[in-house]
Amino acid sequence: MTTRSEYRLLLRQDNADERLTPLGYELGLISKERFADFQADMAAVDTELRRLEETILPPSPKLDAMLEEKGTAPLKTGARLSDLIRRPQVTYLDLAPFDTGRPKEIKAKVANAVEIKLKYEGYIKRQLQQVEQMRKLEVKRLDPDMDYHAIRGLRLEAIEKLSKLRPLNVGQASRITGVSPADISVLLIYLEQKGRAEHDR
């Protein structure tokens, strides 16, 4: 279930096509025609995102009335369409009457992907940073014979789980049920201090 996924913001239902279609094509599960359609949709999303970032909408009485009706601040100066869509109260569809350069026959799933990418951009970037950080943790190896009882600050449950399961690296340790982020922080501090001590010898 995506709700129990480690990075559920990246493993969303709406982006399953984007994540899995290239893999399916490589494995021979996706036809050339369907893959071509997929590539066209992804190109349309990228093109529309660029247009929204580059298009500035000037203030107008009708636009301000719509924004105030949605419960968000009216414009004092021109604003990029992308920034307006990033507002929680405003949708891609809301701006259609004011967006004269919008493609006339844009697919619903393309429009949906564009809106989601803009609204969750900051959160997605943060989660991608967490993924990259976890990749770095994967290479921090743990001694199979490590005495977890000797590490001050680890909770009792974490000590028991780590001693029993003997993870090979910090990444594996972080995925053990009962080992909290605070326990991982203690473990990282311990490894850093141990590394410094060994370096100074």
C-alpha positions as CSV (number, residue, x, y, z in Angstrom):
1,M,0.0,0.0,0.0
2,T,1.3,3.4,-0.9
3,T,0.2,4.8,2.5
4,R,2.7,2.5,4.1
5,S,5.5,3.2,1.6
6,E,8.7,4.8,2.8
7,Y,8.4,7.6,0.3
8,R,4.6,7.7,-0.4
9,L,4.7,11.2,-1.8
10,L,6.8,10.0,-4.7
11,L,4.9,6.7,-5.1
12,R,1.5,8.3,-5.8
13,Q,-1.3,6.7,-7.8
14,D,-1.5,9.6,-10.2
15,N,2.2,9.2,-11.3
16,A,2.2,5.4,-11.6
17,D,2.1,5.7,-15.4
18,E,5.1,8.0,-15.3
19,R,7.1,5.8,-13.0
20,L,6.3,2.4,-14.5
21,T,5.7,2.8,-18.2
22,P,9.4,3.2,-19.2
23,L,10.2,0.1,-17.1
24,G,7.3,-1.9,-18.7
25,Y,8.5,-0.9,-22.1
26,E,12.1,-2.1,-21.3
27,L,10.7,-5.4,-20.2
28,G,8.6,-5.8,-23.4
29,L,5.2,-5.4,-21.5
30,I,4.3,-2.1,-23.2
31,S,3.7,-1.7,-27.0
32,K,5.5,0.8,-29.1
33,E,2.3,2.6,-29.8
34,R,1.4,3.0,-26.1
35,F,4.9,4.0,-25.2
36,A,4.8,6.7,-28.0
37,D,1.5,8.0,-26.5
38,F,3.1,8.1,-23.1
39,Q,6.2,10.0,-24.4
40,A,3.9,12.5,-26.1
41,D,1.9,13.0,-22.8
42,M,5.1,13.6,-20.9
43,A,6.4,16.1,-23.5
44,A,3.0,17.9,-23.3
45,V,3.4,18.1,-19.5
46,D,6.9,19.6,-19.7
47,T,5.8,22.1,-22.4
48,E,2.8,23.2,-20.4
49,L,4.9,23.6,-17.2
50,R,7.4,25.8,-19.1
51,R,4.6,27.9,-20.5
52,L,3.0,28.4,-17.1
53,E,6.3,29.4,-15.6
54,E,6.9,32.0,-18.4
55,T,3.4,33.4,-18.7
56,I,2.5,36.4,-16.5
57,L,-1.1,37.2,-15.9
58,P,-1.8,41.0,-15.2
59,P,-4.3,42.0,-12.5
60,S,-7.9,42.5,-13.6
61,P,-11.2,43.1,-11.8
62,K,-12.5,39.7,-12.9
63,L,-9.4,37.8,-11.9
64,D,-9.3,39.6,-8.5
65,A,-12.9,38.8,-7.9
66,M,-12.3,35.1,-8.7
67,L,-9.3,35.0,-6.3
68,E,-11.2,36.7,-3.5
69,E,-14.1,34.3,-4.0
70,K,-11.7,31.4,-3.6
71,G,-10.4,32.9,-0.4
72,T,-7.0,34.0,-1.6
73,A,-5.4,37.5,-2.0
74,P,-6.0,39.5,-5.2
75,L,-3.1,40.6,-7.4
76,K,-1.2,43.8,-6.8
77,T,1.1,43.2,-9.7
78,G,1.3,40.6,-12.5
79,A,1.8,37.0,-11.4
80,R,3.1,33.9,-13.1
81,L,0.4,31.4,-13.9
82,S,2.5,28.8,-12.2
83,D,2.6,30.8,-8.9
84,L,-1.2,31.2,-9.0
85,I,-1.7,27.5,-9.4
86,R,0.7,26.9,-6.5
87,R,-1.8,28.6,-4.3
88,P,-3.8,25.9,-2.4
89,Q,-7.2,27.6,-3.2
90,V,-6.6,28.0,-7.0
91,T,-6.8,25.2,-9.6
92,Y,-5.6,24.9,-13.1
93,L,-9.2,24.9,-14.3
94,D,-10.0,28.1,-12.3
95,L,-7.5,30.1,-14.5
96,A,-8.8,28.8,-17.8
97,P,-11.0,32.0,-18.5
98,F,-8.0,34.2,-17.9
99,D,-5.3,32.1,-19.7
100,T,-5.7,32.9,-23.3
101,G,-2.5,30.9,-24.3
102,R,-3.7,27.6,-22.9
103,P,-3.7,24.7,-25.3
104,K,-7.3,24.2,-26.6
105,E,-7.2,20.4,-26.6
106,I,-5.1,19.5,-23.6
107,K,-5.7,16.0,-22.2
108,A,-7.3,15.9,-18.7
109,K,-4.5,13.6,-17.4
110,V,-1.9,16.1,-18.7
111,A,-3.6,19.0,-17.0
112,N,-3.9,17.0,-13.8
113,A,-0.2,16.1,-13.9
114,V,0.7,19.7,-14.4
115,E,-1.3,20.9,-11.5
116,I,-0.1,18.3,-9.1
117,K,3.6,18.9,-10.1
118,L,3.2,22.6,-9.4
119,K,1.2,22.3,-6.1
120,Y,3.5,19.6,-4.6
121,E,6.8,20.8,-6.1
122,G,8.3,21.9,-2.8
123,Y,7.2,18.7,-0.9
124,I,8.5,16.5,-3.8
125,K,11.9,18.2,-3.8
126,R,12.2,17.7,-0.1
127,Q,11.3,14.0,-0.4
128,L,13.9,13.6,-3.2
129,Q,16.5,15.1,-0.9
130,Q,15.5,12.6,1.7
131,V,15.9,9.8,-0.8
132,E,19.4,11.0,-1.8
133,Q,20.3,11.3,1.9
134,M,19.1,7.7,2.4
135,R,21.2,6.5,-0.5
136,K,24.2,7.9,1.3
137,L,23.2,6.1,4.4
138,E,23.1,2.8,2.6
139,V,26.8,2.9,2.2
140,K,27.5,3.5,5.9
141,R,28.3,-0.1,6.9
142,L,27.6,-1.5,10.4
143,D,29.9,-4.0,12.1
144,P,28.0,-7.3,12.3
145,D,29.4,-7.8,15.8
146,M,28.6,-4.3,17.0
147,D,27.6,-4.1,20.6
148,Y,24.4,-1.9,20.5
149,H,24.1,-2.1,24.3
150,A,27.3,0.0,24.5
151,I,25.8,2.9,22.4
152,R,24.4,5.5,24.8
153,G,21.1,7.1,23.7
154,L,19.6,4.1,21.9
155,R,16.2,3.1,23.1
156,L,15.8,-0.4,24.6
157,E,13.5,-1.5,21.8
158,A,16.0,-0.3,19.2
159,I,18.9,-2.1,21.0
160,E,16.9,-5.4,21.0
161,K,15.9,-5.1,17.3
162,L,19.3,-4.2,16.1
163,S,21.0,-6.8,18.1
164,K,18.7,-9.5,16.8
165,L,18.5,-8.5,13.1
166,R,22.1,-7.3,12.7
167,P,21.6,-4.9,9.7
168,L,24.5,-4.5,7.4
169,N,24.2,-0.8,7.0
170,V,22.4,2.3,8.4
171,G,19.9,2.2,5.5
172,Q,18.7,-1.3,6.6
173,A,18.7,-0.3,10.2
174,S,16.4,2.7,9.5
175,R,13.8,0.4,7.9
176,I,13.5,-1.9,11.0
177,T,10.2,-1.6,12.8
178,G,10.9,-0.2,16.2
179,V,14.0,1.7,15.2
180,S,13.1,5.4,15.2
181,P,14.7,8.4,13.4
182,A,16.1,9.5,16.7
183,D,17.8,6.1,17.1
184,I,19.3,6.4,13.6
185,S,20.6,9.9,14.6
186,V,22.3,8.4,17.7
187,L,23.7,5.6,15.6
188,L,25.2,8.1,13.1
189,I,26.7,10.2,15.8
190,Y,28.3,7.0,17.3
191,L,29.7,6.0,14.0
192,E,31.1,9.5,13.4
193,Q,32.7,9.6,16.8
194,K,34.1,6.1,16.4
195,G,35.5,7.0,13.0
196,R,37.3,10.1,14.4
197,A,38.7,8.1,17.3
198,E,40.1,5.5,14.9
199,H,41.5,8.2,12.6
200,D,43.3,9.9,15.5
201,R,45.1,6.7,16.6
